[in-house]
Amino acid sequence: MEIAVAVGALIFLVLVTLGVIATTKAVRAVRRGVDRASTEVRKTIDNTALRARSAQFGPAGELARTRLELRTSIDSTRRELALGQPGDASLAEAVALLDRLHEHARGLDREMGALMDREPDRARIAARLPELRGRAEEIRQSADSLRFAAQDRARRHQAEELGSLRDQIALESGALRHWEQPPAQAPEKRDVPPSGEPAP
């Protein structure tokens, strides 16, 4: 009797533990989803505000355009690499490089944002603009280079797959038409001696 009670208590304890673990994982998953959604919403709002400011003339509008171009380049490259990575493990190094490049882009974006929002002196903004634009251009060129290389790699991979598939289809088509063999040659006629004469 005591053994049955102990086994029942143990089973109950295991079930409670599994329930707590499952609940904890579910809460964490929901929290991650909410965090991702809130990040996307903040990013969308921020980009919309930047687009509005990029229509302005002067250094502040130029900074806003530079920030938008930088973000667009990084985001486009990340999407391109994410699309190709599941089928191409060699893109993992490119993703790691993009992550490092993204850190530089974030730092530059924060710097430009602070200058736009907290610097009232337009002359100072105008003086800093060429240097900031040059750094943004370097980051953009690097991101674009990764994106273009990933696109070229995907096209090359698809062309190789299509060529291999075409060859396989040609072989299979030939196998399906196995009845189209060249006609067999008729056996050579031998001279038949006239009746009564022995064959040579």
Residue pairs with C-beta under 8 A, 6 or more apart in sequence:
47 68
47 71
50 64
50 67
50 68
50 71
51 64
51 68
53 60
53 61
53 64
53 116
54 61
54 64
54 65
54 68
55 61
56 64
58 122
58 126
59 122
59 125
59 126
59 129
60 116
60 122
60 125
62 129
62 133
63 112
63 115
63 116
63 125
63 129
63 132
64 116
66 112
66 132
66 133
66 136
67 109
67 112
67 113
67 136
69 136
69 140
70 105
70 108
70 109
70 136
70 139
70 140
71 105
71 109
73 139
73 140
73 143
73 144
73 147
74 98
74 101
74 102
74 105
74 139
74 143
76 143
76 147
77 98
77 143
77 144
77 146
77 147
77 150
78 98
78 102
80 147
80 150
80 151
81 91
81 94
81 95
81 98
81 146
81 147
81 150
82 95
83 154
84 91
84 150
84 153
84 154
85 91
85 92
85 95
87 157
88 153
88 154
88 157
91 150
91 153
94 146
94 149
94 150
97 146
98 143
98 146
101 139
101 142
101 143
101 146
104 139
105 139
105 143
108 132
108 135
108 136
108 139
111 132
112 132
112 136
115 125
115 128
115 132
116 125
119 125
193 199
193 200
